[in-house]
């Protein structure tokens, strides 16, 4: 079963998520209004990295609230495969703990937020659902149950592909 998706255009005043993925467009600096900006700035400073290093590899850290937060910068001038790979790498930092829910925050202009949201939700659905096991094991992976998406309106994005086969069969309904 796929995780339940909820979306909102803006972040709530208090974000109480335990696992957060923050996706940014490629830039030389961090946006002023991004979620957990102080935490990622401190991590980058400690590691001797610049903000644009997030394009090559995602970074994760624990926030003061105990939340595990992962940040990645996406280069939208590259192929969709490259963008999805970068999102998947950042998401794997969170999914390693098998969370019940993940919060995804997208930044950028409208088209960047849309592409980032589509890639992140798709990756979370595909990678958050464990494959079936034929042998019973005590530590079976738990599926992702909820995805909260912030930074985009659900009406603006179509997350599921259109129904296939209608055009070839000639059916309209």
C-alpha positions as CSV (number, residue, x, y, z in Angstrom):
1,X,0.0,0.0,0.0
2,X,1.3,3.5,-0.9
3,X,1.9,6.0,1.8
4,X,-0.9,8.6,2.3
5,X,0.1,12.0,0.8
6,X,-0.9,15.4,2.2
7,X,0.3,18.7,0.9
8,X,0.2,22.4,1.9
9,X,1.6,25.5,0.2
10,X,3.3,26.8,3.4
11,X,5.0,25.3,6.4
12,X,3.2,25.3,9.7
13,X,4.6,27.6,12.4
14,X,5.9,24.7,14.4
15,X,7.1,21.7,12.4
16,X,7.0,18.6,14.6
17,X,8.1,16.0,12.1
18,X,10.7,13.3,13.0
19,X,12.1,12.9,9.5
20,X,12.4,15.9,7.2
21,X,13.7,16.1,3.6
22,X,14.5,19.7,2.4
23,X,15.0,20.1,-1.4
24,X,16.5,23.3,-2.8
25,X,17.3,24.5,-6.3
26,X,21.0,24.8,-7.2
27,X,22.4,28.0,-5.9
28,X,25.6,29.4,-4.3
29,X,23.9,30.3,-1.1
30,X,21.2,28.9,1.2
31,X,17.8,30.6,1.0
32,X,17.0,32.8,3.9
33,X,13.5,31.3,4.6
34,X,14.4,27.6,4.4
35,X,13.5,25.1,7.0
36,X,16.3,24.3,9.5
37,X,18.7,26.8,7.9
38,X,20.8,27.3,11.0
39,X,21.4,23.5,11.4
40,X,22.5,23.0,7.8
41,X,24.7,26.1,7.9
42,X,26.4,24.8,11.1
43,X,26.9,21.3,9.5
44,X,28.4,22.8,6.3
45,X,30.7,25.1,8.3
46,X,31.9,22.1,10.5
47,X,32.6,20.0,7.4
48,X,34.3,22.9,5.5
49,X,31.8,22.8,2.7
50,X,30.1,25.5,0.7
51,X,26.3,25.5,0.1
52,X,26.6,24.5,-3.5
53,X,28.3,21.2,-2.4
54,X,24.8,20.0,-1.6
55,X,24.4,19.5,-5.4
56,X,27.0,16.7,-5.3
57,X,26.0,15.0,-2.1
58,X,23.2,15.4,0.3
59,X,23.8,16.2,4.0
60,X,21.9,15.0,7.1
61,X,21.9,16.1,10.7
62,X,19.8,16.0,13.8
63,X,17.9,19.1,14.7
64,X,17.5,20.4,18.2
65,X,14.0,18.9,18.3
66,X,15.5,15.4,17.6
67,X,14.3,15.4,14.0
68,X,16.6,13.8,11.4
69,X,16.8,16.3,8.5
70,X,18.4,15.8,5.1
71,X,19.2,18.6,2.6
72,X,19.9,18.4,-1.1
73,X,20.3,20.9,-3.9
74,X,18.9,19.8,-7.2
75,X,20.3,20.9,-10.6
76,X,17.3,21.2,-12.8
77,X,19.4,21.8,-15.9
78,X,20.5,18.1,-15.7
79,X,18.3,15.2,-16.8
80,X,15.3,14.0,-14.9
81,X,17.3,10.8,-14.0
82,X,20.0,12.9,-12.4
83,X,17.4,14.9,-10.4
84,X,15.7,11.7,-9.2
85,X,19.0,10.1,-8.3
86,X,19.9,13.1,-6.1
87,X,16.5,13.0,-4.4
88,X,16.8,9.2,-3.9
89,X,20.2,9.6,-2.3
90,X,18.9,12.3,0.1
91,X,15.8,10.2,0.9
92,X,17.9,7.1,1.7
93,X,19.5,9.0,4.6
94,X,16.0,9.2,6.1
95,X,14.6,5.8,5.1
96,X,17.4,4.0,6.7
97,X,15.6,4.5,10.1
98,X,12.3,3.1,8.6
99,X,10.2,6.0,9.7
100,X,6.4,5.9,9.7
101,X,6.2,9.3,8.1
102,X,8.4,11.7,6.2
103,X,8.0,15.4,5.7
104,X,9.2,16.9,2.4
105,X,9.8,20.6,2.0
106,X,10.5,22.0,-1.5
107,X,11.9,25.4,-2.3
108,X,12.5,27.4,-5.5
109,X,10.2,28.9,-8.1
110,X,6.9,27.2,-9.1
111,X,8.3,24.9,-11.7
112,X,11.3,23.9,-9.6
113,X,9.0,23.1,-6.6
114,X,6.8,21.1,-8.9
115,X,9.6,19.0,-10.3
116,X,11.2,18.5,-6.9
117,X,7.9,17.5,-5.3
118,X,7.1,15.0,-8.1
119,X,10.6,13.4,-7.8
120,X,10.5,13.3,-4.0
121,X,7.0,11.8,-3.7
122,X,7.7,9.2,-6.4
123,X,11.0,8.2,-4.7
124,X,9.3,8.1,-1.3
125,X,6.5,5.9,-2.6
126,X,8.8,3.5,-4.4
127,X,11.6,3.3,-1.8
128,X,9.3,3.5,1.2
129,X,7.5,0.3,0.4
130,X,9.5,-2.8,1.2
131,X,9.7,-5.7,-1.2
132,X,7.8,-8.8,-0.1
133,X,9.9,-11.4,1.7
134,X,9.5,-15.1,1.1
135,X,11.3,-16.1,4.2
136,X,10.0,-14.9,7.5
137,X,12.5,-12.8,9.4
138,X,12.1,-11.1,12.8
139,X,13.2,-7.7,11.5
140,X,11.0,-7.2,8.5
141,X,11.2,-3.6,7.1
142,X,8.2,-1.4,7.9
143,X,6.5,0.5,5.1
144,X,6.3,4.3,5.0
145,X,2.7,5.3,6.0
146,X,2.5,9.0,5.6
147,X,4.2,11.7,3.4
148,X,3.6,15.4,4.3
149,X,4.6,17.7,1.4
150,X,5.1,21.4,2.0
151,X,5.8,24.1,-0.6
152,X,3.3,23.1,-3.3
153,X,-0.4,22.9,-3.7
154,X,-1.8,19.4,-4.5
155,X,-4.0,20.9,-7.2
156,X,-0.9,22.1,-9.1
157,X,0.7,18.7,-9.5
158,X,-0.4,15.4,-10.9
159,X,1.6,12.7,-9.0
160,X,0.1,9.7,-10.7
161,X,0.6,8.9,-14.4
162,X,-2.4,9.1,-16.6
163,X,-4.4,5.9,-17.1
164,X,-2.8,3.9,-19.8
165,X,-4.6,2.1,-22.6
166,X,-7.5,4.5,-23.1
167,X,-6.1,6.2,-26.2
168,X,-5.2,2.9,-27.9
169,X,-8.5,1.2,-27.1
170,X,-10.6,4.2,-28.2
171,X,-12.5,4.4,-25.0
172,X,-13.3,7.8,-23.6
173,X,-14.7,6.7,-20.2
